[in-house]
Amino acid sequence: MADALELDALWEDFHRAVNMTSAELAAWLRVRDAEEETEPLPEQAGTDTGRHVLAVLQKRRTDLTEDDLRVMSEVVEPSARRPTWRTSRRPATPACGTG
């Protein structure tokens, strides 16, 4: 298992990347999978990864398994590789076309 400093960093990065409570994520997974006339059972809503992320959110740090750490790393890594927003180098256009 990861050492304490690595685990602390992964825990913080994971929660920063997910940025929802377990209740919010559970609701979002159900809404996302709901169709016009049907809705999945709560424990079947979302993807396998989504359900695993939900399970991790419901755990204490001391209860994490190696599989939990793997999923947390998968969630954190893509967000760390996202490009940062670029600022435009063009001059700003006046709001009312007065320029």
N, C-alpha and C positions, 0 to 999 in steps of 0.2 A: 504494500500500500504506500501511497505517497507520504513524504514526511510532513510534519505539521505545518511548516511554512508554505509548502506547495499546496496542501489541502486548503489552508486558509485563503490563499490567492485564488484557487479554483472556485471555492465556495463564493467568494465575493464577486468574481468575474461572472460566474453562472447567474447569480441573482441580479447582477446589473444587466446581463444580456436578456434574461427572461422578463424582468420588470413587471411581473404580475404576481398577485397572491395565488395560492392554490385554488381558492374559490373562484377568482376571476378567470383563471386558465380553464378550470372545469366548465364554467359557463360558456366560455368562448369555444371550446372544443365541441360542446353540444350544439351551439348555434351554428357553427361552421359546417357540421355534418347534417344538420336538419334540412329536410326537404320540404316542399310545400305541404304535403299531407302526412309526412312521417318524421319521426325523430328517433335516433338510436338510443338504446339504453345508456344511462350515464357511464357505466363501466366499459362500454363499447365505442364511445365517441372518440373521434380523433384517430391519428395514426399510432402505430406502436411507439414511436419516439415521443409523440405528444403525451401519450399516457404515461410513459416512463418519466418524462420531465415532470409531469404532475405528481407522480409518486415521490420523486426526489424532493419536490417542494414541500411535501407533507412530512418529510423526515427531519430528524435532528442530524447535525453534522456527524455525531459519533455513531450513527446507525447506517452510514453509507457503506455500500458494497463496492467491490471492484467494478461490477457492471454499471453501477450508478456513476462512478468516477469516469468511466468510458463515455457514457452518454453526456455527462456534464462537459467533458472535453470536446465532444463533437458539437455541442451547442456553442461553446465559447470560441472555438477555433474559427468558424466561419465569420463570426462577428468581429473578431480581431483582424481578419483579412479584408474587411469591407473598405473600399476606398473612402477617404475623407472627402467631404464636400469641397468642391473647388469654387473659389470666388471668381467672378467674371472680371476680366481686365478691361472690358469696355466701359466707357463712361455711362453713368446712369442716365436713363431717358427721363426728361421732365414729365411729371404726372399729367399735365393737361395739354401737352403738345406745345408748350410755350418756349421751346428752346431750340 
